[in-house]
């Protein structure tokens, strides 16, 4: 099975192709064969051949795309989990229990699972700790230990860590939690979400006060509006925290009678109970549209329902063949058999059908398509229950839950007769890497981020080449129509949509989704706060279960500057696209002439199996150097985004001399603040500089030629490791 793009082949080879001493996936078809065969082993022997073939057909042409963990792990025999999403157990408010839960999270992440935690159970900062005469440090101090653990797991060579930290809107430390991401150095491995209750939203609407409390003790009262404005201002300034409307999540949960949810997985599409686990897979809507761009373009709903039936069985089987990091997670997964079937390629499918993302026509099509998936998924689960049995905790009272009350009579009758195999069936996850694997189809329910851009592709000899990356819809248009311009108003992207377009689309999908949706409301950097501050409120009123926004800002960085049009591909600028979430490091720099510390943040992007610096930010309370540091970081970030060898950036910065004089740092003379920043860039790149060793050598002296403290006695001579000056004798 050939790939349509070199990028897709590269991703398959680096992330999903299985290699071992006994053999390997010879091609993508081999990967699909391995996965289909492994998943079919959950069937009775007499049926395995039939279901292997049917699963294989569903995978063909990326019609159904299992989550990356399934593609990479199924049938390999590796000690990994095939589940993407975990929420850890309820954290007790005592030291031994807290660190036991830290250990469990580390084990889960070590096997590749992303984790979510609710820290609301931990007493607030300053609360008395009875018996020891001390005061509590609060939940955020313990979140720091989770953050350090995640960083350690990453440094040990595991996949990038992912965590969600949640705190209730009535917790006494909520204000500190809301502002936490303003510090660019803290919680770099966490996404943060505030658990917002219906009672708070009522207080907000009524203009009432709001009491902050913990374990039955009230601490203080604040104005609900002031707290909400603080949350929205922090989100505006730092792109976090997001919100989870936790009461709505529980009220609309199929399993509300037997579980309580207080946290989500890292991306927010799976709200789960303590030790909850869920696996993911997506139906690629873009592959199901016939006659794309034509007047008669339409998505084949019959094919969609047939594919949904196969996908439900596929994911249900994965529950039985997967490993689990913890026994409690396995018990939770198998007692409720929760699956997360979602979609990808929605934006491209809408383009094929001539519907503008966010328009009434797009909302109507989304309603029809997602409604068909919901109906088919529940019917498939009922038929599986007839064949294999219901999930162990099944109760017929589930028919009275909101998600099932909206089903048609035929589907409800089928459930009433046979029960359900799966307690929850649908959610919509982000499909970043697997969307790229599927020839760069639009991700999840998101609009197209960029129709064209350039990506650096590393070659076997270590060199790189530029590879144009084009959205699936645009690539298909060009293959059919050449350079003829497409219709105006259809090829819309993140850069041209209003926040309300995003919220309307998310709400339209949520009506047919059991769990939740991973979606980002992208906003332009210049959006006015008054136009921004009601985005979460709008989502609440429209029925969303959770929301997240992203606005380019000085703390988290900017989406790359780009010409986002079909006629002018982004490749002309040669800049790599920015992912919604990057990881990196923040370095504290104490420059002696400045009273306040300077913080240098360098974020990385993934290039194959390695990382490359992607952007740099310099922040300090001292505003004297603001203009030139902003200009410098923007220019350096632009260089980073072009990829390739960027070590010269560190070298050029370290060569800058300040006519006002430099300073000694760690026993070494640094000629300027830019030079000090250059040292940090070099450190981040992992480059060693012999001169830096002098910082730990107390015998080093100042060089009479360059003035730097780099003069050492070497082989009978005084030698400067900085400028090369040497005097023997």
KASUL-V356669 format. One record per residue. N is the residue number from 1. RES is the residue in one letter. PHI is phi in whole degrees, -180 to 180 (* if undefined). Layout:
n: <N	N>
res: <RES	RES>
phi: <PHI	PHI>
This chain:
n: <1	2	3	4	5	6	7	8	9	10	11	12	13	14	15	16	17	18	19	20	21	22	23	24	25	26	27	28	29	30	31	32	33	34	35	36	37	38	39	40	41	42	43	44	45	46	47	48	49	50	51	52	53	54	55	56	57	58	59	60	61	62	63	64	65	66	67	68	69	70	71	72	73	74	75	76	77	78	79	80	81	82	83	84	85	86	87	88	89	90	91	92	93	94	95	96	97	98	99	100	101	102	103	104	105	106	107	108	109	110	111	112	113	114	115	116	117	118	119	120	121	122	123	124	125	126	127	128	129	130	131	132	133	134	135	136	137	138	139	140	141	142	143	144	145	146	147	148	149	150	151	152	153	154	155	156	157	158	159	160	161	162	163	164	165	166	167	168	169	170	171	172	173	174	175	176	177	178	179	180	181	182	183	184	185	186	187	188	189	190	191	192	193	194	195	196	197	198	199	200	201	202	203	204	205	206	207	208	209	210	211	212	213	214	215	216	217	218	219	220	221	222	223	224	225	226	227	228	229	230	231	232	233	234	235	236	237	238	239	240	241	242	243	244	245	246	247	248	249	250	251	252	253	254	255	256	257	258	259	260	261	262	263	264	265	266	267	268	269	270	271	272	273	274	275	276	277	278	279	280	281	282	283	284	285	286	287	288	289	290	291	292	293	294	295	296	297	298	299	300	301	302	303	304	305	306	307	308	309	310	311	312	313	314	315	316	317	318	319	320	321	322	323	324	325	326	327	328	329	330	331	332	333	334	335	336	337	338	339	340	341	342	343	344	345	346	347	348	349	350	351	352	353	354	355	356	357	358	359	360	361	362	363	364	365	366	367	368	369	370	371	372	373	374	375	376	377	378	379	380	381	382	383	384	385	386	387	388	389	390	391	392	393	394	395	396	397	398	399	400	401	402	403	404	405	406	407	408	409	410	411	412	413	414	415	416	417	418	419	420	421	422	423	424	425	426	427	428	429	430	431	432	433	434	435	436	437	438	439	440	441	442	443	444	445	446	447	448	449	450	451	452	453	454	455	456	457	458	459	460	461	462	463	464	465	466	467	468	469	470	471	472	473	474	475	476	477	478	479	480	481	482	483	484	485	486	487	488	489	490	491	492	493	494	495	496	497	498	499	500	501	502	503	504	505	506	507	508	509	510	511	512	513	514	515	516	517	518	519	520	521	522	523	524	525	526	527	528	529	530	531	532	533	534	535	536	537	538	539	540	541	542	543	544	545	546	547	548	549	550	551	552	553	554	555	556	557	558	559	560	561	562	563	564	565	566	567	568	569	570	571	572	573	574	575	576	577	578	579	580	581	582	583	584	585	586	587	588	589	590	591	592	593	594	595	596	597	598	599	600	601	602	603	604	605	606	607	608	609	610	611	612	613	614	615	616	617	618	619	620	621	622	623	624	625	626	627	628	629	630	631	632	633	634	635	636	637	638	639	640	641	642	643	644	645	646	647	648	649	650	651	652	653	654	655	656	657	658	659	660	661	662	663	664	665	666	667	668	669	670	671	672	673	674	675	676	677	678	679	680	681	682	683	684	685	686	687	688	689	690	691	692	693	694	695	696	697	698	699	700	701	702	703	704	705	706	707	708	709	710	711	712	713	714	715	716	717	718	719	720	721	722	723	724	725	726	727	728	729>
res: <X	X	X	X	X	X	X	X	X	X	X	X	X	X	X	X	X	X	X	X	X	X	X	X	X	X	X	X	X	X	X	X	X	X	X	X	X	X	X	X	X	X	X	X	X	X	X	X	X	X	X	X	X	X	X	X	X	X	X	X	X	X	X	X	X	X	X	X	X	X	X	X	X	X	X	X	X	X	X	X	X	X	X	X	X	X	X	X	X	X	X	X	X	X	X	X	X	X	X	X	X	X	X	X	X	X	X	X	X	X	X	X	X	X	X	X	X	X	X	X	X	X	X	X	X	X	X	X	X	X	X	X	X	X	X	X	X	X	X	X	X	X	X	X	X	X	X	X	X	X	X	X	X	X	X	X	X	X	X	X	X	X	X	X	X	X	X	X	X	X	X	X	X	X	X	X	X	X	X	X	X	X	X	X	X	X	X	X	X	X	X	X	X	X	X	X	X	X	X	X	X	X	X	X	X	X	X	X	X	X	X	X	X	X	X	X	X	X	X	X	X	X	X	X	X	X	X	X	X	X	X	X	X	X	X	X	X	X	X	X	X	X	X	X	X	X	X	X	X	X	X	X	X	X	X	X	X	X	X	X	X	X	X	X	X	X	X	X	X	X	X	X	X	X	X	X	X	X	X	X	X	X	X	X	X	X	X	X	X	X	X	X	X	X	X	X	X	X	X	X	X	X	X	X	X	X	X	X	X	X	X	X	X	X	X	X	X	X	X	X	X	X	X	X	X	X	X	X	X	X	X	X	X	X	X	X	X	X	X	X	X	X	X	X	X	X	X	X	X	X	X	X	X	X	X	X	X	X	X	X	X	X	X	X	X	X	X	X	X	X	X	X	X	X	X	X	X	X	X	X	X	X	X	X	X	X	X	X	X	X	X	X	X	X	X	X	X	X	X	X	X	X	X	X	X	X	X	X	X	X	X	X	X	X	X	X	X	X	X	X	X	X	X	X	X	X	X	X	X	X	X	X	X	X	X	X	X	X	X	X	X	X	X	X	X	X	X	X	X	X	X	X	X	X	X	X	X	X	X	X	X	X	X	X	X	X	X	X	X	X	X	X	X	X	X	X	X	X	X	X	X	X	X	X	X	X	X	X	X	X	X	X	X	X	X	X	X	X	X	X	X	X	X	X	X	X	X	X	X	X	X	X	X	X	X	X	X	X	X	X	X	X	X	X	X	X	X	X	X	X	X	X	X	X	X	X	X	X	X	X	X	X	X	X	X	X	X	X	X	X	X	X	X	X	X	X	X	X	X	X	X	X	X	X	X	X	X	X	X	X	X	X	X	X	X	X	X	X	X	X	X	X	X	X	X	X	X	X	X	X	X	X	X	X	X	X	X	X	X	X	X	X	X	X	X	X	X	X	X	X	X	X	X	X	X	X	X	X	X	X	X	X	X	X	X	X	X	X	X	X	X	X	X	X	X	X	X	X	X	X	X	X	X	X	X	X	X	X	X	X	X	X	X	X	X	X	X	X	X	X	X	X	X	X	X	X	X	X	X	X	X	X	X	X	X	X	X	X	X	X	X	X	X	X	X	X	X	X	X	X	X	X	X	X	X	X	X	X	X	X	X	X	X	X	X	X	X	X	X	X	X	X	X	X	X	X	X	X	X	X	X	X	X	X	X	X	X	X	X>
phi: <*	-76	-90	-82	-136	-60	-62	-61	-65	-63	-63	-58	-65	-86	-110	-121	-75	-92	-130	-151	-63	-94	159	-158	-72	-68	-161	-61	-59	-65	-64	-64	-63	-60	-68	-61	-66	-64	-70	-70	-68	-77	-87	-63	-50	-68	-104	-64	-65	-63	-76	-59	-66	-70	-63	-63	-64	-66	-74	-59	61	56	-69	-119	-120	-64	-59	-56	-66	-72	-60	-81	-110	-64	80	-95	78	-74	-83	-132	-91	-96	-92	-91	-117	-139	-118	-78	-68	-65	-78	-76	-94	-150	-61	-60	-66	-61	-77	-67	-72	-63	-62	-63	-65	-64	-64	-64	-69	-62	-88	103	-88	-83	-128	-126	-139	-102	-95	-68	-74	-85	-62	-72	-60	91	-69	-69	-106	-65	95	-123	63	-127	-120	-68	-90	92	-64	-67	-66	-77	-61	-59	-70	-63	-62	-66	-61	-62	-63	-68	-59	-65	-69	-82	97	-78	-64	-54	-73	-147	-140	-119	-109	-120	-146	-69	-66	-103	-74	-60	-97	-64	-66	-65	-62	-59	-89	-60	-77	-66	-84	-65	-97	-105	55	-73	-104	-112	-95	-119	-138	-91	-84	-99	-93	-63	-62	-67	-63	-68	-65	-65	-63	-89	73	-90	-80	-136	-92	-95	-149	-154	52	85	-103	-86	-105	-165	-121	-130	-74	-57	-63	-65	-67	-65	-63	-65	-62	-68	-67	-64	-65	-64	-82	-131	68	-151	-87	-87	-128	-124	-83	-67	-68	-64	-56	-73	-64	-101	-77	-56	-106	-59	-73	-126	-156	-126	-103	-142	-162	-130	-69	-59	-97	90	-85	-122	-84	-132	-78	-53	64	-66	-142	-150	-112	-129	-165	-132	-89	-89	-62	-64	-84	-108	-93	-93	49	-58	74	-92	-60	-93	-56	-160	-88	-77	-67	-62	-65	-60	-68	-64	-65	-62	-59	-66	-65	-62	-65	-57	-67	-60	-65	-61	-54	-83	-103	-82	-89	-134	-61	-128	-62	-65	-71	-65	-62	-63	-65	-82	-81	-121	49	-74	-128	-125	-83	-134	-134	-143	75	-61	-61	-66	-62	-65	-60	-58	-93	74	-107	-77	-52	90	-80	-56	-66	-66	-63	-66	-67	-60	-62	-67	-66	-70	-64	-65	-64	-60	-61	-68	-66	-67	-65	-64	-68	-66	-68	-65	-62	-63	-83	-116	106	-75	-65	-55	-98	-62	-137	-62	-64	-60	-62	-93	-75	-55	-64	-90	-63	-85	-74	-71	-61	-62	-67	-63	-66	-64	-67	-60	-78	-123	82	-129	-81	-131	-68	-136	-121	-125	-158	-125	-97	-72	-127	-51	-72	-69	-68	-65	-59	-87	64	60	-74	-61	-88	52	-99	-72	-69	-65	-78	-151	-78	-150	-161	-107	-129	-82	-113	-77	-96	-62	-86	94	-78	-127	-134	-82	-126	-72	-113	-125	-57	-56	-66	-67	-61	-68	-58	-66	-68	-93	-125	64	-92	-65	-67	-74	-61	-71	86	-100	-82	-96	-133	-52	-70	-112	-93	-87	-54	-63	-62	-62	-64	-61	-68	-62	-66	-63	-73	-60	-60	-116	-117	-63	-92	-139	-134	-87	-151	-114	-86	-79	-128	-68	-59	-89	-62	-72	-59	-64	-82	-94	-66	-104	-61	-65	-64	-61	-63	-63	-66	-89	100	-70	-95	-166	-146	-142	-125	-143	-127	-53	-154	-71	-88	-96	105	-116	-64	-57	-69	-152	-93	-97	-140	-72	-73	-120	-58	-66	-59	-64	-91	67	-103	-72	-75	-95	-71	-66	-139	-119	-119	-174	-147	-116	-109	-90	-116	-103	-89	-50	-69	-112	-68	-97	-67	-110	-110	-111	-109	-122	-100	-114	-119	-86	-125	65	-100	-118	-118	-129	-63	-116	-157	-136	-134	-124	-129	-162	-69	-76	-95	-59	-104	-58	-62	-75	-69	-63	-62	-63	-68	-65	-68	-65	-60	-62	-64	-57	-72	-83	76	79	-77	-114	-63	-64	-61	-62	-65	-67	-64	-69	-91	-80	-108	-95	-62	-81	105	-98	-159	-88	-132	54	80	-128	-77	-114	-73	-169	-64	-58	-66	-65	-65	-61	-62	-67	-59	-62	-63	-64	-75	80	-84	-96	-125	-52	-66	-69	-65	-65	-59	-105	-113	-69	-85	-64	-122	-77	-77	-69	-95	-104	82	-88	-79	-139	-92	-127	-86	-139	52	83	-126	-83	-125	-90	-78	-96	-110	91	-55	-142	-140	-102	132>
